[in-house]
């Protein structure tokens, strides 16, 4: 079993999705899952973006999505 490292991106990281209509998102939280032996099993990110004046939250963003669209500020 491969051992996961700590989270690669921090809260506040900005990225753009690669959809037909790109969305500008911000990482708002990091979700970590541990097994019964206290080993890190999974890391997921929570991200938000604006859509028609509403804040939309995605609770299952993978690291690759952020890495592909990372915006440096």
GROMACS elastic network, one bead per residue, 0.5 to 0.9 nm:
[ bonds ]
;  ai    aj funct       b0    kb
    3    39     6  0.81141   500
    3    40     6  0.74545   500
    3    41     6  0.79359   500
    4     7     6  0.88138   500
    4    39     6  0.86584   500
    4    40     6  0.63142   500
    4    41     6  0.68959   500
    4    42     6  0.74594   500
    4    43     6  0.83510   500
    5     8     6  0.80046   500
    5    40     6  0.80829   500
    6    40     6  0.84555   500
    6    43     6  0.81521   500
    7    10     6  0.72749   500
    7    30     6  0.77396   500
    7    32     6  0.86082   500
    7    43     6  0.68091   500
    7    44     6  0.86704   500
    7    63     6  0.84961   500
    8    63     6  0.75075   500
    9    12     6  0.85906   500
    9    13     6  0.65677   500
    9    27     6  0.82983   500
    9    30     6  0.88042   500
    9    45     6  0.87785   500
    9    63     6  0.78576   500
    9    66     6  0.81437   500
    9    67     6  0.86610   500
   10    13     6  0.59130   500
   10    27     6  0.73984   500
   10    28     6  0.87136   500
   10    29     6  0.83191   500
   10    30     6  0.79564   500
   11    14     6  0.89233   500
   11    26     6  0.78823   500
   11    27     6  0.51870   500
   11    28     6  0.53355   500
   11    29     6  0.58485   500
   11    30     6  0.72405   500
   11    45     6  0.88409   500
   12    26     6  0.57845   500
   12    27     6  0.51668   500
   12    28     6  0.61311   500
   12    29     6  0.84919   500
   13    25     6  0.84224   500
   13    26     6  0.57191   500
   13    27     6  0.53840   500
   13    28     6  0.82447   500
   13    66     6  0.84571   500
   13    70     6  0.76907   500
   13    71     6  0.78900   500
   13    72     6  0.85334   500
   14    24     6  0.72015   500
   14    25     6  0.57287   500
   14    27     6  0.65066   500
   14    66     6  0.79948   500
   14    69     6  0.83236   500
   14    70     6  0.61799   500
   14    71     6  0.55800   500
   14    72     6  0.75463   500
   14    73     6  0.81935   500
   15    23     6  0.83279   500
   15    24     6  0.59852   500
   15    25     6  0.53963   500
   15    26     6  0.64711   500
   15    27     6  0.82009   500
   15    65     6  0.83670   500
   15    66     6  0.57597   500
   15    67     6  0.78530   500
   15    68     6  0.80679   500
   15    71     6  0.50449   500
   15    72     6  0.84220   500
   16    19     6  0.89136   500
   16    22     6  0.61925   500
   16    23     6  0.54943   500
   16    25     6  0.59801   500
   16    26     6  0.87688   500
   16    65     6  0.86818   500
   16    66     6  0.76382   500
   16    68     6  0.81688   500
   16    70     6  0.64938   500
   16    71     6  0.69944   500
   17    21     6  0.83214   500
   17    22     6  0.51749   500
   17    23     6  0.53783   500
   17    24     6  0.67631   500
   17    25     6  0.75249   500
   17    65     6  0.71057   500
   17    66     6  0.78320   500
   17    68     6  0.79770   500
   17    69     6  0.58330   500
   17    70     6  0.88833   500
   18    21     6  0.77141   500
   18    22     6  0.56640   500
   18    23     6  0.79147   500
   18    65     6  0.83647   500
   18    68     6  0.80568   500
   18    69     6  0.70633   500
   19    22     6  0.50795   500
   19    23     6  0.76088   500
   23    49     6  0.67637   500
   23    50     6  0.79866   500
   23    51     6  0.86487   500
   24    48     6  0.85418   500
   24    49     6  0.61172   500
   24    50     6  0.79196   500
   25    47     6  0.61160   500
   25    48     6  0.54424   500
   25    50     6  0.80059   500
   26    46     6  0.84510   500
   26    47     6  0.53226   500
   26    48     6  0.55313   500
   26    49     6  0.67193   500
   27    30     6  0.78740   500
   27    45     6  0.66498   500
   27    46     6  0.57714   500
   27    48     6  0.66855   500
   27    66     6  0.87343   500
   28    45     6  0.76816   500
   28    46     6  0.55839   500
   28    47     6  0.53927   500
   28    48     6  0.68508   500
   29    44     6  0.87781   500
   29    45     6  0.59687   500
   29    47     6  0.71305   500
   29    59     6  0.87435   500
   30    43     6  0.71535   500
   30    44     6  0.60647   500
   30    46     6  0.60655   500
   31    42     6  0.81281   500
   31    43     6  0.57911   500
   31    44     6  0.51027   500
   31    45     6  0.58662   500
   31    46     6  0.73208   500
   31    59     6  0.85302   500
   31    60     6  0.87908   500
   32    40     6  0.70467   500
   32    41     6  0.75724   500
   32    42     6  0.58065   500
   32    44     6  0.65171   500
   32    45     6  0.86396   500
   33    39     6  0.84392   500
   33    40     6  0.60308   500
   33    41     6  0.54957   500
   33    42     6  0.51267   500
   33    43     6  0.65368   500
   33    44     6  0.85341   500
   34    37     6  0.77194   500
   34    38     6  0.54081   500
   34    39     6  0.52920   500
   34    41     6  0.52663   500
   34    42     6  0.72198   500
   35    38     6  0.53221   500
   35    39     6  0.55871   500
   35    40     6  0.68065   500
   35    41     6  0.64309   500
   36    39     6  0.74218   500
   37    40     6  0.89607   500
   38    41     6  0.88086   500
   40    43     6  0.78927   500
   43    62     6  0.76317   500
   43    63     6  0.80104   500
   44    59     6  0.76363   500
   44    60     6  0.57639   500
   44    61     6  0.57244   500
   44    62     6  0.54927   500
   44    63     6  0.71355   500
   45    58     6  0.83020   500
   45    59     6  0.65170   500
   45    60     6  0.60546   500
   45    62     6  0.63177   500
   45    63     6  0.73595   500
   45    66     6  0.89802   500
   46    57     6  0.70023   500
   46    58     6  0.56732   500
   46    60     6  0.62246   500
   46    61     6  0.61409   500
   47    56     6  0.83710   500
   47    57     6  0.57631   500
   47    58     6  0.53192   500
   47    59     6  0.66480   500
   47    60     6  0.82163   500
   47    61     6  0.69488   500
   48    55     6  0.64936   500
   48    56     6  0.54576   500
   48    58     6  0.62062   500
   48    59     6  0.87379   500
   49    54     6  0.83047   500
   49    55     6  0.57580   500
   49    56     6  0.54182   500
   49    57     6  0.67599   500
   49    58     6  0.85327   500
   50    53     6  0.60262   500
   50    54     6  0.55139   500
   50    56     6  0.60029   500
   50    57     6  0.89212   500
   51    54     6  0.52293   500
   51    55     6  0.63703   500
   51    56     6  0.66616   500
   52    55     6  0.84654   500
   58    61     6  0.66438   500
   61    64     6  0.84374   500
   61    65     6  0.67945   500
   61    66     6  0.77322   500
   62    65     6  0.56714   500
   62    66     6  0.70628   500
   63    66     6  0.53826   500
   63    67     6  0.62422   500
   63    68     6  0.87814   500
   64    68     6  0.60955   500
   64    69     6  0.87055   500
   65    68     6  0.53950   500
   65    69     6  0.65602   500
   65    70     6  0.84727   500
   66    69     6  0.54050   500
   66    70     6  0.55812   500
   66    71     6  0.89989   500
   67    70     6  0.52861   500
